[in-house]
Amino acid sequence: QAEEELKAAWSQQARQLQEMERRERLLRSDVQRAGEQLESFKTRVMQVCSPSAAGSTGKPVTEQQVIEKVQQISDENKQSHEREKTLQKELSSRLAKEREVSANIEVFKNSLQKLQ
């Protein structure tokens, strides 16, 4: 009876070990797939950010390169927005001056007509 119990326990442990090995293989596969997806994503980001830089060296794109490129684009975007605000203010100022000049011209025209 003890021998049967040992065989049953051994059999159960063997099944558990096989299940653990199967899970480990699945996890390794998932990790590998995730790594491949990350590399693909990084390459696509670099292609969008800088088509000439992506893939030109044949080396995989590093996370640091992606981070730097995204930061550069973000900085450029901020600068562009700031420039747009400045140009909007400048345009508003010029439009206000133009209106003022137009109003002064009208006053001048009216004064000139009265003098004639």
C-alpha positions as CSV (number, residue, x, y, z in Angstrom):
1,Q,0.0,0.0,0.0
2,A,2.9,2.4,0.8
3,E,4.4,1.6,-2.5
4,E,1.1,2.4,-4.3
5,E,0.9,5.7,-2.4
6,L,4.5,6.5,-3.3
7,K,3.8,5.7,-7.0
8,A,0.7,7.9,-6.9
9,A,2.6,10.7,-5.3
10,W,5.4,10.3,-7.8
11,S,3.0,10.3,-10.7
12,Q,1.2,13.4,-9.3
13,Q,4.5,15.2,-8.9
14,A,5.6,14.2,-12.4
15,R,2.4,15.6,-13.8
16,Q,2.9,18.8,-11.8
17,L,6.4,19.1,-13.1
18,Q,5.3,18.6,-16.7
19,E,2.6,21.3,-16.2
20,M,5.2,23.7,-14.8
21,E,7.5,23.0,-17.7
22,R,4.6,23.6,-20.1
23,R,3.9,26.9,-18.4
24,E,7.5,27.9,-18.5
25,R,7.7,27.3,-22.2
26,L,4.5,29.4,-22.7
27,L,6.0,32.2,-20.6
28,R,9.3,32.1,-22.5
29,S,7.3,32.2,-25.7
30,D,5.3,35.2,-24.5
31,V,8.4,37.0,-23.3
32,Q,10.1,36.4,-26.7
33,R,7.0,37.6,-28.6
34,A,6.7,40.7,-26.4
35,G,10.4,41.5,-27.0
36,E,9.8,41.2,-30.8
37,Q,6.8,43.4,-30.5
38,L,8.8,46.0,-28.6
39,E,11.5,46.0,-31.2
40,S,8.9,46.4,-34.0
41,F,7.3,49.2,-32.1
42,K,10.6,51.0,-31.5
43,T,11.5,50.7,-35.2
44,R,8.1,52.0,-36.3
45,V,8.3,55.0,-33.9
46,M,11.8,55.8,-35.3
47,Q,10.5,55.4,-38.8
48,V,7.7,57.9,-38.1
49,C,10.0,60.2,-36.2
50,S,13.0,60.0,-38.4
51,P,12.6,57.8,-41.5
52,S,16.3,58.3,-42.6
53,A,17.6,57.2,-39.2
54,A,15.5,54.1,-38.7
55,G,17.0,51.0,-40.1
56,S,19.8,52.9,-41.9
57,T,22.5,51.3,-39.7
58,G,21.0,47.8,-39.6
59,K,21.3,47.8,-35.8
60,P,18.2,47.6,-33.6
61,V,16.9,50.9,-32.4
62,T,17.5,51.4,-28.7
63,E,15.0,52.6,-26.2
64,Q,17.2,55.6,-25.5
65,Q,17.1,56.6,-29.2
66,V,13.3,56.4,-29.2
67,I,13.1,58.4,-26.0
68,E,15.4,61.0,-27.3
69,K,13.6,61.3,-30.6
70,V,10.2,61.6,-28.9
71,Q,11.6,64.2,-26.5
72,Q,13.0,66.1,-29.5
73,I,9.7,66.0,-31.3
74,S,7.9,67.2,-28.1
75,D,10.4,70.1,-27.7
76,E,9.9,71.1,-31.3
77,N,6.1,70.9,-30.9
78,K,6.3,73.2,-27.8
79,Q,8.5,75.6,-29.7
80,S,6.1,75.6,-32.6
81,H,3.2,76.3,-30.3
82,E,5.1,79.2,-28.7
83,R,6.0,80.6,-32.1
84,E,2.4,80.3,-33.1
85,K,1.2,82.3,-30.0
86,T,3.8,85.0,-30.7
87,L,2.7,85.2,-34.3
88,Q,-1.0,85.4,-33.3
89,K,-0.1,88.3,-30.9
90,E,1.9,90.0,-33.6
91,L,-1.0,89.6,-36.1
92,S,-3.5,90.9,-33.6
93,S,-1.3,93.9,-32.9
94,R,-0.9,94.6,-36.6
95,L,-4.6,94.3,-37.2
96,A,-5.3,96.7,-34.4
97,K,-2.9,99.2,-35.8
98,E,-4.4,98.7,-39.3
99,R,-7.8,99.5,-37.9
100,E,-6.5,102.5,-36.1
101,V,-4.8,103.8,-39.3
102,S,-8.0,103.1,-41.3
103,A,-10.0,105.1,-38.7
104,N,-7.5,107.9,-38.9
105,I,-7.7,107.9,-42.7
106,E,-11.5,108.2,-42.5
107,V,-11.2,111.1,-40.1
108,F,-8.6,112.7,-42.4
109,K,-10.9,112.1,-45.5
110,N,-13.8,113.7,-43.7
111,S,-11.7,116.6,-42.6
112,L,-10.4,117.1,-46.1
113,Q,-13.9,117.0,-47.6
114,K,-15.1,119.6,-45.1
115,L,-12.2,121.8,-46.0
116,Q,-13.1,121.6,-49.7
